[in-house]
Amino acid sequence: MLHVTQPALSRTIKRLEDQVGAPLFERHSKGMQLTAIGSALLPHAALLQREADHAREEIDAMRGLAKGTIRVGAVASIATLVLPLAVSGVLARWPNLRVEIMEGVWDRLADSLMKHEIDLALSMAVPDTDEIMAIADCRWEDTSYVVAALDHPLRSKADLCLADTLDQQWCVPPRGTGPFEHMQHVFAEHGLGMPSIAVETRSITVLKSLVTRAGFLSWMATPMYDTESAAGVFDTLPIPGLVARRTLTAFRRRQGILPSPAVKLLEQLRQLTAVPR
């Protein structure tokens, strides 16, 4: 797997153990396993390997050989509009780059960021942690609304208000996710508890199908349903005075250098989301 002979690999391990001053592996009849010291060294070694790969990518970019992979995760509303525009802009300038996109809610994105499966996470603004931090100069807003099919009965109700939605069937992302908490905050601001949630799912396809085909209400940011709105499939439920803005931002790991391909995407995101002065 490493394209070296077994004796050469054994000598390399022995040199490393001599440098560390302790055994890194326990050797037994069924093979080898890491010692406690080996387990402690492993994440540092993996980090050094990743940083070496990033350094090669950076040097290649300076030589005009920009290659590498942009690994980014985003919540659905960003993956629907802002991220595709940013990716298109980056690839127009650096066509040799590849892009891997993960869509998910914040808990999944944060976990993937810590596991180095992605290098940037795009989501609702949340407090920084010891491991993850927001990128302060890449921040923008969008607006969320109650959405319903065009033939939903509430559209014909006079003096429609948010309280009228409480006894309807709702489908939303799961509790603990950013959209759920945002919706909960908006209802609380109007002096209301949450409606009875009939369906919780992380699948945007399922949410849209329940709204379109089964008469459910849902809570969505505008980029998530602009295509459905333009096609006359479903749209915002016109509740006077309901304006629910939220802040979105990019996140990175605190430790380590942001890889050059990710920096290129970040620069494009900054341009797209910059507030005109």
Buried (B, 14 or more C-beta within 10 A) or exposed (E): EEEEEEEEEEEEBEEEBEEEEEBBBEEEEEEEEBBEBBEEBEEEEEBEEBBEEBEEBBEBBEEEEBBBBBBBBBBBBBBBBBBEBBBEBBBEEBEEBEBEBBBBBBEBBBBBBBEEBBBBBBBBBBEEEEEBBBBEEBBBEBEBBBBBBEEBEBEEEEEBEBEBBEEBBBBBBEEEBBBBBBBBEBBEEEEBEBBEBBBBEBEBEEBBEBBBEEBBBBBBBBBBBBEBBEEEBBBBBEBEEBEBEBEBBBBBBEEBBBBBBBBBBBBBBBEBBEEEE
